Amino acid sequence: MKSPNRQPFSAESAESNAAQDIEIMRELDQRPPRSAKLVACIDFGSGPGGGDYRTYLLSTDRGRSGWSLWLMVSDYDTGKQIYCEAASGSPCRGYSAKYAAEQLLTKVLEDERDIGWADPPPWGVMEAGLLDADDIERIGTTVFAEDAL
C-alpha cells in the first residue's frame, strides 16, 4: 500500500548491465559494499544439470538515497567471483529491502528477456536470501507471463 506522500519506486537497469558477459564484467571491475545482503543464488540453466548460476546482492548507496542490485558470477577462466551493478532504484526511504530486491530483479530479468538473454522458468533457487523460491517463481511467472498466452 502506497502512502500519499511517498515517492513512487523507480527501477532502472543500465542497458550495458542488463545482460553482462564475463569479459565486460572483468573490465568494469566493480564490487558491492561489504554490507550488501544476499537476494538469492539462482540457477537459470535450462534442462538437467542447469549451469547458469547467478548470485544477486542488494545494497544501498552511500547516502542511502537508493538501492543497487549486484550480480555475482564465477569467472570460468580464473575461478574468481566477479561482480557488476545490474540495476539501481530509488528512493530508499519508505521501501523495504525485500521490495527493492524484487523490483530490481524483475527489471533486470525483463531487460534480459527483451534482448533474448533470459530463458523462462523453471529456475532453481540454490540459496535464498531476501527472496525465497516462492518469490523467484512469482517473478519468473510475471516476467514471462506473455509467453504463456
C-alpha positions in Angstrom: 0.0 0.0 0.0 1.4 3.4 -1.0 1.2 6.3 1.3 0.1 9.6 -0.3 3.4 11.3 0.5 5.7 8.6 -0.6 7.6 8.9 -3.8 7.0 6.0 -6.3 9.8 3.5 -6.5 11.7 3.7 -9.8 13.9 0.8 -11.0 16.5 1.2 -13.8 18.7 -1.3 -15.4 21.5 0.2 -17.5 21.5 -1.4 -21.0 25.1 -2.3 -20.7 24.4 -4.0 -17.3 21.2 -5.8 -18.2 22.9 -8.9 -19.5 26.6 -8.7 -18.7 29.0 -11.0 -20.2 32.1 -12.1 -18.2 34.5 -10.0 -20.4 32.6 -6.8 -19.7 32.3 -7.6 -16.0 36.1 -8.2 -15.8 36.7 -4.8 -17.4 34.3 -3.0 -15.1 36.0 -4.5 -12.0 33.1 -3.4 -9.7 32.5 -4.7 -6.2 29.5 -4.3 -3.9 30.0 -2.9 -0.4 30.6 -5.5 2.3 27.2 -4.6 3.8 25.4 -6.0 0.7 22.7 -8.5 1.5 22.1 -11.8 -0.3 19.0 -11.6 -2.5 19.2 -15.1 -3.9 21.5 -17.5 -5.7 19.6 -18.8 -8.7 20.3 -21.5 -11.3 18.7 -20.1 -14.5 20.1 -23.0 -16.6 17.6 -24.9 -18.7 17.4 -28.7 -18.6 19.1 -31.2 -16.4 22.1 -30.0 -14.6 21.4 -26.3 -15.1 24.6 -24.3 -15.0 23.7 -20.7 -15.4 24.3 -19.8 -11.7 23.9 -16.2 -10.7 24.0 -14.6 -7.2 22.3 -11.3 -6.6 23.1 -9.0 -3.8 21.4 -5.8 -2.6 23.0 -2.7 -1.1 22.1 1.0 -0.6 24.2 3.8 -1.9 26.4 5.8 0.4 23.8 8.4 1.0 21.1 5.8 1.5 19.0 7.5 -1.2 18.8 4.5 -3.5 19.3 0.7 -3.9 21.7 -1.2 -6.0 21.3 -4.8 -7.2 24.6 -6.6 -7.8 25.2 -9.6 -10.0 27.9 -12.0 -8.9 29.1 -14.8 -11.1 32.2 -17.1 -11.3 34.8 -16.2 -13.9 35.2 -19.6 -15.6 38.7 -18.7 -16.7 40.1 -17.8 -13.3 37.6 -19.2 -10.8 37.3 -15.9 -9.1 34.0 -14.2 -8.3 33.3 -11.1 -10.5 30.6 -8.5 -10.0 28.6 -5.8 -11.7 25.9 -3.4 -10.7 22.9 -4.8 -12.6 20.2 -2.3 -11.6 19.5 0.6 -9.3 16.4 2.0 -7.9 15.2 4.8 -5.7 14.1 6.1 -3.3 15.5 4.0 -0.5 13.4 5.6 2.2 9.9 4.1 2.6 10.7 0.8 0.8 11.9 -2.5 2.4 14.9 -4.3 1.1 12.8 -7.2 0.0 10.5 -4.9 -2.0 13.5 -3.2 -3.7 15.2 -6.6 -4.4 12.0 -7.9 -6.1 11.5 -4.7 -8.2 15.2 -4.6 -9.3 15.4 -8.3 -10.1 12.2 -8.1 -12.1 13.6 -5.2 -14.1 16.8 -7.0 -14.8 15.0 -10.1 -16.0 12.6 -8.1 -18.1 15.5 -6.5 -19.8 17.3 -9.8 -20.3 14.1 -11.3 -21.7 13.7 -8.5 -24.1 17.2 -9.0 -25.6 16.9 -12.8 -25.6 19.3 -13.5 -22.7 16.8 -15.0 -20.2 15.1 -18.3 -20.5 11.7 -18.8 -19.0 11.3 -20.7 -15.7 11.7 -23.2 -14.2 14.6 -21.8 -12.3 16.2 -23.3 -9.2 16.9 -21.3 -6.1 20.2 -22.6 -4.8 20.3 -20.3 -1.8 17.5 -18.0 -0.6 18.2 -14.5 0.9 15.9 -11.6 0.9 13.9 -13.5 -1.8 12.9 -17.2 -1.4 11.9 -19.8 -4.0 8.3 -18.6 -4.0 9.3 -15.0 -4.7 11.6 -16.1 -7.5 8.8 -18.3 -9.0 6.4 -15.3 -8.8 8.9 -13.0 -10.6 9.5 -15.6 -13.3 5.8 -16.0 -13.9 5.3 -12.2 -14.1 8.3 -11.6 -16.4 7.3 -14.4 -18.8 3.5 -14.2 -18.5 3.1 -13.2 -22.1 4.9 -16.3 -23.3 2.1 -18.4 -21.8 -0.6 -16.7 -24.0 
